[in-house]
Amino acid sequence: MVMSIGKTGNILLADIGGTNARFALSNGEQIGAIDYVKVADHPTVREAIVDVLRRADSEKPARAVLAVAGPVTNNRCVMTNSPWVIDGNELQPALGFDSVHVLNDFEVVAWSLPALQPADLIPLGGQDGMSGEPLLVVGPGTGFGVSCLVERHGSRLAVVTEAGHATLPAENEREERVIAAMRRRFGHVSIERGALSGSGLQSLYEAMAEVDQAQVPQRDAAAITRAALDGTCELSRATLEMFCEILGSVAGNLAVTFGSRGGVYIAGGIVPRFPEFLSASAFRARFEAKGRFQDYLRNIPTRLVVKPDASFVGLKMFADHNLD
């Protein structure tokens, strides 16, 4: 597979998660084949990179841009679900690179947004968006990622947030009762923990069962989604409907917070599994339901990102705009 975008020369790109890491070499205008590595097979990221470069039939890159599934401080990330520590300032001299940049994975997805093509996206309502205005991406997955790409005077900046840990809002009495059930269990109920993540979807299901006094089997997020889509569990379907509604409300809140009139994009590992269900849900209606600001939201397009390798597009876009 080769993706053609931009110009940065020879560079190592990586998308590093807790279980798997993916690497690719860019050369000129292209991104080469993606090399998949199991994190458990290498004690450190340095050894993984050395192994990847040994296998690659290409001139050694002078620079690297690494996306990591975790918070980045001072070009460094301590991975939550693996023993790897990704420290760009240590990797640079150790590997003989001119530069190593470590970015949060959702920051990288934000960088990809201007380069995504119509085939990479499923439209979810709204108008065309305003050129040059902020682009927002939100993503329910293992957690809830939020990042906003801002462009001013030819320069771009991806703003990384911890919005997933903001308080989960309720839009109606039923949601208030469901969130109250979770509050008794957790104390503070965040967007991520209470709804918009894999564990959040499970929490939502369990709280709805409590509120409805329903006797249902224990299910994880994948099982809830399957039961909702195949129609075998009424509560699972109601849970997924509330998930989509809350996603719409939260995305709308973030759109007015960031002024993201360029567009709002939905990414992450959960929602691409049920695009038709999301489209038929109240997601878009809840996105626009902001009272006097409804017309403001109505003009903002919402789109679902379905491109599997969007992170590598974002890594390349970052390199294009930030590396000589």
C-alpha positions as CSV (number, residue, x, y, z in Angstrom):
1,M,0.0,0.0,0.0
2,V,1.3,3.5,-0.9
3,M,-0.4,6.8,0.1
4,S,0.6,9.9,-1.8
5,I,0.5,13.2,0.1
6,G,2.8,16.1,0.6
7,K,6.6,16.4,0.5
8,T,9.0,15.8,3.4
9,G,11.7,13.5,2.2
10,N,12.8,10.3,4.0
11,I,11.3,10.0,7.5
12,L,10.1,7.3,9.9
13,L,6.4,7.5,10.9
14,A,4.9,5.4,13.7
15,D,1.6,4.8,15.4
16,I,2.2,3.2,18.8
17,G,-0.5,1.7,20.9
18,G,-0.4,-0.5,24.1
19,T,-0.5,-3.8,22.2
20,N,0.6,-3.1,18.6
21,A,2.8,-0.5,16.9
22,R,2.8,0.3,13.2
23,F,5.7,1.8,11.3
24,A,6.2,3.2,7.8
25,L,8.9,5.0,5.9
26,S,8.0,8.1,3.8
27,N,10.1,9.0,0.8
28,G,9.3,12.2,-1.1
29,E,5.6,12.3,-1.7
30,Q,4.8,8.8,-0.6
31,I,4.2,6.7,2.5
32,G,5.5,3.2,2.1
33,A,4.1,-0.2,3.3
34,I,3.1,-0.3,7.0
35,D,5.1,-2.7,9.2
36,Y,3.2,-4.2,12.1
37,V,5.0,-4.9,15.4
38,K,3.8,-6.5,18.6
39,V,4.9,-4.3,21.5
40,A,5.4,-7.4,23.7
41,D,8.1,-8.7,21.2
42,H,10.5,-5.9,22.0
43,P,11.5,-4.6,25.5
44,T,11.9,-1.0,24.3
45,V,10.7,1.1,21.4
46,R,14.3,1.7,20.4
47,E,14.8,-2.0,19.8
48,A,11.6,-2.1,17.8
49,I,12.7,0.8,15.6
50,V,16.1,-0.8,15.0
51,D,14.3,-4.0,14.0
52,V,11.9,-2.2,11.6
53,L,14.8,-0.3,10.0
54,R,16.8,-3.5,9.6
55,R,13.9,-5.1,7.6
56,A,13.2,-2.0,5.5
57,D,14.6,-1.9,2.0
58,S,15.2,1.9,2.1
59,E,17.8,4.5,3.1
60,K,17.8,5.1,6.8
61,P,15.6,8.1,7.6
62,A,17.1,11.1,9.4
63,R,13.9,12.1,11.2
64,A,11.0,10.4,13.0
65,V,7.5,11.4,14.0
66,L,5.8,9.1,16.5
67,A,2.1,9.0,17.5
68,V,1.5,7.5,20.9
69,A,-1.7,6.5,22.7
70,G,-1.1,8.5,25.8
71,P,-0.4,12.0,27.2
72,V,2.9,13.6,25.9
73,T,4.9,16.0,28.1
74,N,8.2,17.4,26.9
75,N,8.4,15.1,23.9
76,R,8.0,12.1,26.2
77,C,5.2,9.5,26.9
78,V,5.1,6.8,29.5
79,M,2.7,4.2,28.0
80,T,-0.1,3.1,30.2
81,N,-0.7,-0.4,28.9
82,S,2.9,-1.4,28.0
83,P,6.4,-1.1,29.5
84,W,7.6,1.2,26.7
85,V,8.6,4.8,27.4
86,I,8.6,6.9,24.3
87,D,11.2,9.7,24.8
88,G,12.1,11.6,21.7
89,N,15.0,13.4,23.3
90,E,16.6,10.1,24.2
91,L,15.8,8.3,20.9
92,Q,17.3,11.1,18.8
93,P,20.9,10.6,19.8
94,A,20.5,6.8,20.4
95,L,19.3,6.2,16.9
96,G,21.3,8.9,15.2
97,F,18.3,10.9,14.0
98,D,18.4,14.6,13.4
99,S,15.0,14.9,15.2
100,V,12.3,12.8,16.8
101,H,8.9,14.3,17.5
102,V,6.5,12.5,19.9
103,L,2.8,13.4,19.4
104,N,-0.5,12.3,21.1
105,D,-2.4,10.0,18.8
106,F,-5.5,12.3,18.6
107,E,-3.3,15.3,17.8
108,V,-2.1,13.3,14.8
109,V,-5.7,12.5,13.7
110,A,-6.4,16.2,13.8
111,W,-3.5,16.9,11.6
112,S,-4.9,14.4,9.0
113,L,-8.3,16.1,8.6
114,P,-7.4,18.6,5.8
115,A,-6.0,15.8,3.7
116,L,-8.8,13.3,4.0
117,Q,-10.8,12.6,0.8
118,P,-14.5,12.0,0.3
119,A,-14.0,8.3,0.2
120,D,-12.4,8.5,3.7
121,L,-15.5,10.0,5.2
122,I,-19.2,9.3,5.7
123,P,-21.3,12.5,5.9
124,L,-23.5,12.8,8.9
125,G,-25.4,16.1,8.2
126,G,-24.7,19.8,8.0
127,Q,-23.4,22.1,5.3
128,D,-20.0,22.3,3.7
129,G,-18.1,24.0,6.5
130,M,-16.1,27.3,6.4
131,S,-12.7,27.2,4.8
132,G,-9.9,28.1,7.2
133,E,-12.0,27.7,10.3
134,P,-11.1,25.2,13.1
135,L,-11.6,21.4,12.5
136,L,-12.6,19.3,15.5
137,V,-12.1,15.5,15.9
138,V,-13.7,13.5,18.7
139,G,-13.3,9.8,19.1
140,P,-14.8,7.2,21.4
141,G,-12.5,4.2,21.7
142,T,-10.5,2.9,24.6
143,G,-10.9,6.4,26.0
144,F,-12.5,9.6,24.5
145,G,-10.1,11.6,22.4
146,V,-10.6,15.3,21.4
147,S,-8.3,17.5,19.4
148,C,-8.8,20.6,17.3
149,L,-6.8,21.8,14.3
150,V,-6.5,25.6,14.1
151,E,-5.1,27.4,11.1
152,R,-4.0,31.0,11.2
153,H,-1.9,33.0,8.7
154,G,-0.7,29.8,7.0
155,S,0.4,28.1,10.3
156,R,-1.4,25.1,11.8
157,L,-1.6,24.0,15.4
158,A,-3.4,20.9,16.8
159,V,-4.8,21.6,20.2
160,V,-4.7,18.5,22.4
161,T,-7.3,18.3,25.2
162,E,-8.5,16.1,28.1
163,A,-12.1,16.8,27.3
164,G,-13.0,13.2,27.9
165,H,-12.6,13.8,31.6
166,A,-15.1,16.7,31.7
167,T,-18.4,16.0,33.4
168,L,-21.0,14.0,31.4
169,P,-24.0,16.2,30.7
170,A,-27.7,15.2,30.8
171,E,-30.1,16.5,28.2
172,N,-33.4,15.0,29.6
173,E,-34.8,13.4,32.7
174,R,-34.0,9.8,31.6
175,E,-30.4,10.7,31.1
176,E,-30.4,12.4,34.5
177,R,-31.6,9.2,36.1
178,V,-29.0,7.1,34.3
179,I,-26.2,9.5,35.2
180,A,-27.4,9.6,38.8
181,A,-27.1,5.7,38.9
182,M,-23.5,6.0,37.7
183,R,-22.8,8.8,40.1
184,R,-23.7,6.5,43.0
185,R,-21.2,4.1,41.7
186,F,-18.3,6.3,40.6
187,G,-18.8,9.7,42.2
188,H,-17.8,11.9,39.4
189,V,-19.2,10.7,36.0
190,S,-17.0,11.9,33.1
191,I,-17.8,11.8,29.4
192,E,-15.4,9.0,28.9
193,R,-16.2,6.9,32.0
194,G,-20.0,7.3,31.7
195,A,-20.7,6.9,28.0
196,L,-18.2,7.7,25.2
197,S,-15.7,4.9,25.4
198,G,-15.7,1.1,25.4
199,S,-15.9,1.0,29.2
200,G,-18.3,4.0,29.1
201,L,-20.7,2.1,26.9
202,Q,-20.7,-0.8,29.4
203,S,-21.3,1.6,32.3
204,L,-24.2,3.1,30.4
205,Y,-25.7,-0.3,29.8
206,E,-25.4,-1.3,33.4
207,A,-26.9,2.0,34.6
208,M,-29.8,1.8,32.2
209,A,-30.5,-1.8,33.5
210,E,-30.5,-0.5,37.1
211,V,-32.9,2.4,36.2
212,D,-35.2,0.1,34.3
213,Q,-34.8,-2.8,36.8
214,A,-34.1,-5.0,33.9
215,Q,-32.5,-8.5,34.3
216,V,-30.0,-8.7,31.5
217,P,-26.7,-10.6,31.1
218,Q,-23.4,-8.9,31.7
219,R,-22.0,-7.7,28.4
220,D,-18.8,-5.8,27.4
221,A,-18.9,-3.0,24.7
222,A,-18.5,-5.3,21.8
223,A,-21.3,-7.6,23.0
224,I,-23.6,-4.7,23.7
225,T,-23.0,-3.4,20.1
226,R,-23.6,-6.8,18.6
227,A,-26.8,-7.3,20.5
228,A,-28.0,-3.8,19.6
229,L,-27.4,-4.3,15.9
230,D,-28.8,-7.8,15.6
231,G,-31.9,-6.9,17.6
232,T,-31.5,-9.6,20.2
233,C,-31.5,-7.2,23.2
234,E,-33.8,-4.3,23.6
235,L,-31.7,-2.8,26.4
236,S,-28.6,-3.0,24.3
237,R,-30.3,-1.2,21.5
238,A,-31.6,1.5,23.8
239,T,-28.0,1.8,25.2
240,L,-26.5,2.3,21.8
241,E,-29.2,4.9,20.9
242,M,-28.4,6.8,24.1
243,F,-24.7,6.5,23.3
244,C,-25.3,8.2,19.8
245,E,-27.5,10.9,21.4
246,I,-24.9,11.7,24.0
247,L,-22.2,11.7,21.3
248,G,-24.2,14.3,19.4
249,S,-24.7,16.5,22.4
250,V,-21.0,16.3,23.5
251,A,-19.8,17.0,19.9
252,G,-22.1,20.0,19.7
253,N,-20.9,21.3,23.0
254,L,-17.3,21.0,21.8
255,A,-18.1,22.5,18.4
256,V,-19.4,25.8,20.1
257,T,-16.5,25.6,22.6
258,F,-13.8,25.6,19.9
259,G,-15.8,27.4,17.2
260,S,-15.1,24.6,14.9
261,R,-17.0,25.9,11.9
262,G,-14.7,24.0,9.5
263,G,-16.3,20.7,10.5
264,V,-16.6,18.1,13.3
265,Y,-15.2,14.6,12.6
266,I,-16.0,11.4,14.5
267,A,-13.1,8.9,14.7
268,G,-12.0,6.2,17.2
269,G,-12.5,2.5,17.2
270,I,-16.2,2.2,18.1
271,V,-18.4,4.3,15.9
272,P,-17.1,3.1,12.5
273,R,-18.6,-0.3,13.3
274,F,-22.2,1.0,13.0
275,P,-22.3,4.0,10.6
276,E,-25.9,3.2,9.5
277,F,-27.1,3.1,13.1
278,L,-25.4,6.4,13.9
279,S,-26.9,8.0,10.8
280,A,-30.4,6.9,11.7
281,S,-30.0,7.9,15.3
282,A,-30.7,11.3,17.0
283,F,-27.0,12.1,16.8
284,R,-27.4,15.0,14.4
285,A,-30.5,16.4,16.0
286,R,-28.8,16.4,19.4
287,F,-25.7,18.0,17.8
288,E,-27.8,20.9,16.6
289,A,-30.0,21.2,19.8
290,K,-28.3,24.3,21.3
291,G,-31.3,26.7,21.6
292,R,-30.5,30.1,20.2
293,F,-27.3,28.7,18.6
294,Q,-29.1,26.0,16.6
295,D,-28.5,27.9,13.3
296,Y,-24.7,28.1,14.1
297,L,-24.6,24.3,14.6
298,R,-26.8,23.6,11.6
299,N,-24.1,25.0,9.2
300,I,-21.3,22.8,10.7
301,P,-20.8,19.5,8.9
302,T,-20.3,16.3,10.8
303,R,-18.4,13.4,9.2
304,L,-17.4,9.9,10.3
305,V,-13.7,9.0,9.6
306,V,-13.6,5.5,8.1
307,K,-10.0,5.6,6.7
308,P,-8.0,2.9,8.6
309,D,-4.6,4.6,8.2
310,A,-5.7,8.2,8.9
311,S,-3.0,8.5,11.6
312,F,-0.2,8.1,8.9
313,V,-1.8,10.8,6.9
314,G,-1.7,13.0,10.0
315,L,1.9,12.1,10.7
316,K,2.9,13.1,7.2
317,M,0.9,16.3,7.4
318,F,2.6,17.2,10.6
319,A,6.0,16.5,9.0
320,D,5.1,18.7,6.0
321,H,4.3,21.7,8.1
322,N,6.8,21.4,10.9
323,L,10.0,19.8,9.5
324,D,12.4,21.4,7.1
